[in-house]
């Protein structure tokens, strides 16, 4: 029986059907010669030559292994008495996109006070711990700031929020005469001495202005401009602390090349959230560039 008959094909003998078969059985297939054997070394070399970027392109995690190791220092959880959560999230998203390996830290100390965020007022007779509250943002993966070592990281970043001015320092109460938490001061000085980049946003640049004399930072504009920059007076405090203030838009970051410091205004400006996100992205990009990784 012919092959078309076996397949149920109705083509006339000698004609081609829609299945590209023929009514007559084909002759025997030509014998294919097996390829000569190749050694494992030859196969590996051929595979690497075929890959456009070598072995790294064959495994995405290889690129991540070379990413910067970045410490993020939190000050609690919530804009009025801790870390500004939107800023912390934006920092983590941009670091993730940049291929960085992140570890979060916070000091194991009591908060200055607790604010009822639904009322904007202090919650009387309530106390909270900065490390415990920061663990909410870190999804539990938080380490005591006293254990942060410069040798383990390529950069350090401080999000904003009133926690930077209340828990990491006394700036909210004492202004230019403020004191900075001892561990925060140690970390800033050690990273600066090691020539490793420091990123700060929102109100946190005041920490660097207080600890590192002559630091160039930005908190945005120096005039309130009808309420768009409600914390513009911070620029004057930075100058009083011995720092240099540089006017920047909310979507921009200032890079102090000499001190390897990158700052952005973030929520020092009353604006849409995506502008805050973009400005923090510019800060993270600047920090990662300074790491050289």
ABEGO torsion letter per residue (X at the ends): XBAAAAAGBABBBGBBBAAGBBABBBBBBBBBBBBBBBBAAAAAAAAAAABAAEAAAABAAAAAAABBBBBBBBAEBEAAABBBAAAAAAAAAAAAAAGBBBBBBBBBBBBABBBBAAAGBBBBGBBBBAAAAAAAAAGGBBBBAAABBAAABABBBBBBEAAAAAAABAAAAAEAABBBBAAAAAAAAAAAAAGBBBBBBEAAAAAAAAABBGBBBBAEBABAGGGABAAAAAAAAAAAAGBBBBBBBAABBBBBAAAGBBBBAEAABBBBAAAAAAAAAAAAAAAAAAAGX
